[in-house]
Amino acid sequence: MPNEPTSAIELEWSTLQNNHEQYERGLLWLKLLAVMLAAIAFVSGRFALLMALLIAVLWVQEAIFRTFQNRLAARILHLEAVIRDGTEDDTPACQLHSEWAAARPGVRGLLGEYARSALRPTVAFPHAVLICGLTGLWLFA
């Protein structure tokens, strides 16, 4: 088959691309769970504060997973440049964690990455909206 990976770099790209897409699907399920928790609270008129706290935890969890996904994306982009430039023979494959460990930020840097990820609109939605709605429900109930 002409579309099958032929080098270690291409195989790594294929594997990381599949993992990146798996993260995307999993995170969509996480968002759906947040919506379902909010719906339970809105329909029942109860548990608004508890559900808001649970959704906040899901928001943080999504931010952490998005940060992991971004690391995969950075390596994917690097591999694409290597493939495009034809420098596969000069570039070692399977260096995702080694490259990340070499450039790993400290605890503050890591927490900053998570916070920046959480504030991205595609991550914050629907969590921020649901938390605001549930907080309003709790305050005015």
C-alpha positions in Angstrom: 0.0 0.0 0.0 1.5 3.4 -1.0 0.0 5.2 2.0 1.6 3.0 4.7 4.4 4.6 6.8 7.8 3.6 5.4 10.2 5.0 7.9 10.4 5.2 11.7 9.6 8.9 11.5 6.5 8.3 9.4 5.4 5.5 11.7 5.9 7.8 14.7 3.9 10.5 13.0 1.1 8.1 12.2 1.0 6.9 15.8 1.0 10.4 17.3 -1.6 11.6 14.9 -3.9 8.7 15.9 -3.3 9.5 19.6 -4.0 13.2 19.0 -7.3 12.3 17.5 -8.1 9.9 20.4 -7.5 12.7 22.8 -9.9 14.9 20.8 -12.7 12.3 21.0 -12.1 11.6 24.7 -12.3 15.3 25.5 -15.5 15.7 23.6 -17.0 12.9 25.9 -15.7 14.9 28.9 -17.5 18.0 27.6 -20.7 15.9 27.1 -20.4 14.6 30.7 -20.2 18.2 31.9 -23.3 19.1 30.0 -25.1 16.1 31.4 -24.2 17.0 35.0 -25.5 20.5 34.5 -28.7 19.2 32.9 -29.3 17.0 35.9 -29.0 20.0 38.2 -31.1 22.3 36.0 -33.9 19.7 35.6 -33.9 18.6 39.3 -33.3 22.1 40.7 -30.9 20.5 43.1 -27.2 19.8 43.5 -26.3 23.0 41.5 -23.3 23.8 43.7 -22.0 20.2 43.7 -22.4 19.9 39.9 -20.6 23.3 39.5 -17.7 22.0 41.5 -17.6 18.7 39.6 -17.7 20.6 36.3 -14.8 22.8 37.5 -12.8 19.6 38.2 -13.7 18.4 34.6 -12.5 21.8 33.3 -9.1 21.4 35.0 -8.9 17.8 33.8 -9.6 18.9 30.2 -6.9 21.6 30.5 -4.3 19.0 31.7 -5.2 16.7 28.8 -5.2 19.5 26.3 -1.7 20.3 27.5 -0.6 16.7 26.9 -2.3 16.9 23.5 -0.4 20.1 22.6 2.8 18.3 23.3 1.8 15.6 20.8 0.9 18.3 18.3 4.3 20.0 18.7 6.1 16.7 18.0 3.7 16.0 15.1 4.6 19.4 13.6 8.3 18.8 14.1 8.0 15.4 12.3 6.0 16.9 9.4 8.8 19.4 8.9 11.4 16.6 9.0 9.4 14.6 6.4 8.8 17.7 4.2 12.5 18.7 4.3 13.6 15.2 3.6 15.9 15.0 6.7 14.4 11.8 8.1 17.8 10.1 8.1 19.3 12.9 10.3 16.5 12.9 12.8 16.0 10.2 15.5 12.5 8.8 15.8 10.6 8.2 19.0 12.0 11.2 21.0 8.7 12.6 22.3 9.4 12.2 26.0 13.1 12.8 25.7 12.6 16.2 24.0 9.9 17.2 26.4 12.0 16.2 29.5 14.9 18.2 28.1 12.7 21.3 27.9 10.4 20.5 30.8 9.4 23.6 32.8 9.4 23.7 36.5 6.3 23.3 38.6 5.3 26.9 38.1 5.8 26.6 34.4 3.8 23.4 34.2 0.9 25.0 36.2 1.2 28.0 33.9 0.8 25.7 30.9 -2.3 24.2 32.5 -3.8 27.6 33.3 -3.2 28.9 29.8 -4.8 25.8 28.3 -7.8 26.2 30.6 -8.4 29.8 29.5 -8.4 28.9 25.8 -12.0 29.4 24.5 -12.2 25.9 23.0 -11.3 24.5 26.4 -13.3 26.9 28.6 -16.5 26.3 26.7 -18.9 24.9 27.9 -17.4 24.5 31.4 -17.4 28.3 32.2 -20.9 28.8 30.9 -22.3 25.8 32.8 -20.5 26.9 36.0 -22.0 30.4 35.7 -25.5 29.0 35.1 -25.3 26.5 38.0 -23.9 29.2 40.3 -26.8 31.4 39.4 -29.2 28.6 40.0 -27.7 27.9 43.4 -27.7 31.6 44.4 -31.2 32.3 43.3 -32.8 29.0 44.4 
